[in-house]
């Protein structure tokens, strides 16, 4: 609990958490390595339990979990079917395999996860921590730290910032926030952390540049040298939301207000496909199809003009 508070303080004050021998130094405060290791290990254990409970669940079990965990007066999406349940379980197993192979090839200390608190990053983080715990059970080696980086140069929503701070603490991440463009940010991060050889990113097929990506791919075209791991590349939006809700995973409150793809304050609006007649919005998980997900991304918030093609609910 103590380390959770310090992680939040770090983000609120803008201080980075710096590893030093024997512990972590934060604005003059020492966090013991033992306390940090416990926090990370406990987060991994909880995610492992979540993930494997889901993998062993039936469709009916998942629906009960969603009903118990929901605080919204919204009907269950009609596209929730036993088929979607099985497809999502298959996606989870595949993502676990990707992580196991990466952990075998690179080792935990040479992997970092690019985490911004968004729904796609959240799915890949929860499953990543479950895979780390699998590795811990197999090897018996302590989890020294879970490397994480956040690179952003846009003005962010207050709700997004709040959830990021809370989740970084809850998941026990060794978190480095950088105010920068992506290429410059990764360059700075790798210069300061040369042991990092692979970075987990939350790109999916529908994202810009996602159509031609591979699950494991070396950077090129002037980018700093590392291996991109894209464990949710083949997931679709219905599977993302089904997993989060079926596992009872907390997520940013903006998604309950009709936002389906979070960018900066000036380039993100609630998704028009989710607008009700009274002007309020359905939650993001009511959107079934990928081709409507990015309609909440706009070239300019004032104009409200989408920067993506039309989609369907």
N, C-alpha and C positions, 0 to 999 in steps of 0.2 A: 504493500500500500504506500509506503514511504517513497519508493522509486516512482510510482505513478504520479504522485504529487510533484516530484521534481521534474519529471518529463513535461508535465503541463506548464510548470513555471518556465521551463526552457523555451517553450513555444510562445508563451505570452510575452516574454521579455525579449525574444529574438536571439537568445543565446544558443549556440550550437552545443551539443553534448560532446565532449572531447574525451577519448579514452586515454587513460594514463595507467601506469603500473599500479596494480592493486585496487583500482576502482575507477570511478568516473568523476570528472571535475565539472561542476556546473556553477558558474558565477561565484566561485569561492567555496562551494559546498561539495563535500565528498560523498559520493554514493558508493557503498562497498560493492566490489565485484560479486560477492556472494549474494547480496540482495538483488542485484540486477539479474544474475543467473537464475535465481529462484523465480523472479517475475517472468522472464522469458520462457523458462521451462513450464511454468504453470499455464501460461497462455497457449503454448504448444499442446499441452495435455488437454486443455479444454477444447481447442479446435479439433484435435484428433477425435475426441468423443463426439463432437457435433457431426463431423464428416462421416464417421463410421456408423453412427446412429442413423444418419440419412441413407447410407448405402444399404443398411440392413432393414430399412423401413418399407412398408407397403404404401400404396397410393392413399389408402384410407388413413394410415398413420400420419402422413404428411398433411392431409387436409385438416385433421384434428389439431396438429401443431399450429397451423396457420390460423385456425379459428380461435385457439387459445391465446395466441400472441398478438392478434389484431386489435388495434384501438380505433380503427376507422369504420364508419358505417358504410362500407362499400361491399357489394356482393362479390362472391368468389368469381374470378374470371372464368368465362365459359370455355376458354381454351385449355384450362387445367384438366388434363386427362391422364389416365393410366399410362398412355403412350408417352406423354411429356415427362412423366415421372421416371419411366425407364430410360428415356433418352438423356435426361439430366444425370441420372446415376451413371450412365455410360460416359458422359463427358467428365464427370468427377474422377472416375477410374483412369481415364486417359490422362487427365491433368496430373494425377498422382504419379503415373508412370513417367511423365515428362520430368517431374521434380526428382523422382528417385534416380533417374539416369543422370540428371544434372548434378545432384549431390554426390553421386559416385564419381563423376568425371572431374568436378571442380572442387568439391568440398565446401562445407558451409561457410568457412571464413573467406572464400573467394567469390561468393555470390552476394549480390545486393538486390533489393526489391525497390522499384520505383513506385512509390505509394502516395496518392493524392487524396485518399478518402472517398473516391468515387465508387460506384457500384461494381464496375469491372475489376478495379484494383482490389476491392474488398473481397470478392470471390476468390481471386488468385491468392490473396494473402491468407485467408482462412485455410485453404487447401495446402498452401505452402507450409504453414505451421504444422498442419497435420502430418505432412510428409517429413518434416524435420523430426517430429516426435517418433515416427516410424523408424527413422534412422537412429535416433537416440536409443530406442528399445533394442534395436539390432546390435548397435556397437557398444552401448553403455557409456559413450563419451558425453561429457557435459556440454551443454549448449552455451558456448562462451558469449556470443552475442549474435543478434539478428540484424545484419546490415540493412539500412534503408536510406533512400534519398528522395527528396521532393524538390523538383525544379519547376519554377513558375515565375512568369513576369507580368501576369495580369492582375487586376484588382479582383479580389475574391469576395464571395458572399460571407456574411458573418456566420450564417448557419454552417457553411462549408468549413470555415476555420474552426468553429467550435467542435464539430464532429471530428475533424482531423486531429485536434489536440487530444480529445477524449480517447480516440481509437489508438493513437500512437502509444498512449500510456497503457491502455487496456491490453494491447498485444505485445507489449514489452520490446518495442523496436529501438534499435540504436540509430536514431533518426537525425539526418542532416538536411535541413531546409536551405535551399539556395534560390535567391532572387536573380533569375537569369533566363536567357533563352536556352532551349534544350541542348543544342550542340555545345555551346559555351559552358553550360552548367555541368554536363557530363565530363567535359575536359577538365574543369576545375576539380570536380569530385574525384576523378581518377588520378589526377596529379597528387592529390592529398591522400589517396587511398590506393596505392599502386598494387596492392594485393588482390583487388577486385578484378576478376577476369570475365564474369558474366553478370548481366543485369536483367532482372525480370521486369517486363513491361506489359501493360494492360491493353495492348492494341488488339482489335478484333477486325474481321474482314470488312465490316462496314465503315471503318475509320479511314481517314485519309492515309494513303500509302499502304493500307492493310491488305488490299486485294492481291498483291504480289509478294507478300511476306511469307517466310517459312517459320516454323515453330522455333527452330534454332538457326540463327543466322549471324554471321560476322558483319560488323559495321563496314561501310565503305564510303566513297565519295567525300573524303575529307573529315569524316567523323572520328572521334577518338577510338582507339582500338579496344573493342570488347565484343563479347557474344551476346546478342539479344535473345532472350528467352521469352517466347510469347505463348504462355500456357493456356490462355483463354481465346486464342486466335479463332478457333472454329465454333465457339459458343455463340448462340443467338440471344436476343434480348429476353425472350420468354424463358429460356433456360437459366439465364442470369438471375432473373427475379424469382423464378420457382425455387432455385437453390437457396437464395437468401431468406425467403419466407419460410420454406420448409425446415430450415435449420434454426429459425428464430434469431438470425443474425441482425443486430442493430445496424441501421444505415442513416445517412444524412436526411434530416427532416424535409429538405427541399424536394425530395422525390415524392413526398406525400402531397405536394402542392402543384403537381403537374409538370415539374421539370424532369426531363428524361435523359438529358445529356448535359453535364455541368462543365461550363467553361468560365470565362470571366464575367464580371457583373455587366459589362457593356456589350457582351456578345451572346448573352443567354437569356431566354425568356421561357415561360411555361409552354409546353407543346400545344399548339392550337388544335391538334386532333383530340386532346383530352378536355377541351373546354365544354362545360355544361351550359345549358340554356340560361342559368342564373348568373353566369360569369365566373363561377368557381371552376376548379379543375379536378378531374379524377386523378388518383395517384398514378405514378409512373408504371407500376406493375400491371395496370389495365391495358397497356399497349402491347399488342401481340407481335407485330411485324417489325423487322429490322429497318425496312425502308422508310419508316416514319420516325425513327428514334432521334435523328439529328435535326428535326424540324424546329426544335427549340434553340438551335444555334443560328444566330443572325449576324449579318455583317455590321449592323448597328442597332442597338437596343431601341433607340428612338424611332427608327423607321419600322422596326419589326419585320424587315424583309429577310426571309430565310436564305441561308447560303447553301441549301441542299434541295434536292428534287422533292416533289410531292410524295406523300406516303399514305398509308392506310392504317386504320386502327387494328 
